[in-house]
Amino acid sequence: MNLQAIKEAITELAPEDKTRLAGWLLRQDLEEWDRQIEEDFSPGGAGMALLKEAQADVREGRVKPLDDFLSEARTKRRVKLNPQP
């Protein structure tokens, strides 16, 4: 069966079956995403270089903790919204 035939068959489904199918497809997609992430961040995976780069940035102080960043952003926003005369 090809994709077009599947699409046509789906149009014939009852609404509750379409809902169940959508949930099943979503679970399939999420499971595939999880498998891809696990593969990418396993030894030798494509994401390992990015992870090592991020760890080096943290070690060498080129990044700041998220709480600090958010606090600074809130302060800047308050100053921008309420400028002092």
N, C-alpha and C positions, 0 to 999 in steps of 0.2 A: 504494500500500500504506500502511495506517495503522499507528500505533504498536502497537496491540493485535495486528495480524497479524504484525508483526515479532517481538514478544515470543513469540507462539505458535510461530513458525518457529524461534526460538532454542532453545526447549525441545526441539526435535527434533534439534538438532545433536549430533554426537559430542563427547565431552569435549575432545578436542584442538582441534576447530574452535571450541568455545566459548572456549578459552584464546587462540587466535589472534584471535578476534573481540574479546575483552576487550583484548588488546594494541593492536589497531587503534583501538578506541574511545578508549583512553587516549592514544594518539598524536594522534588528532584533537582531543581535549580540550586537550592541552598546546599544540598548534599554535594553537588558537583563543585560549588564554590568552596566548600570546606575541604574537599579533596585537593583542589588546586592550591589553596593556601598552604595546606600541609605539605604538598609536594614542593612548592616554591621555597618554603622555609625549613626544609629538611637539608641535611648536609649535601652540598653540591647543587642545591636548588637555585633558581633564578633570583629569588629574593634575598638570598644570603649576603650578596654584595651590598645591597641596600641596608640590611640590618647592621652589617659591620661598619658601614659608613655612618649610620645614625649613632651607633655606640661610640665611635671615635669622636663625633661631634659632642656628645654628652661628656665624655672623658676630658676633652680639651676645652670645655667651657664655651663652645660656640652656640649653645642653646640654653634657654632658661626654663625653669620649671613652669608648667602650665598655670599653676596657681598665681605665680608672679606675673606672668604674661597677662592673664585675665584681670588681675588687680590693677595693673598699669593701664590696660585698655579701658577699664571702668573709670579710672581717674581721669584719663584723657577725655573720655566722652562727657563726664560731668563738667569738666572745665570748658569744653567746646559748647555744651548746651547752656551753661551758666557763666559766661565770661564776666570777669570782674571789670568794673569801670575804671 
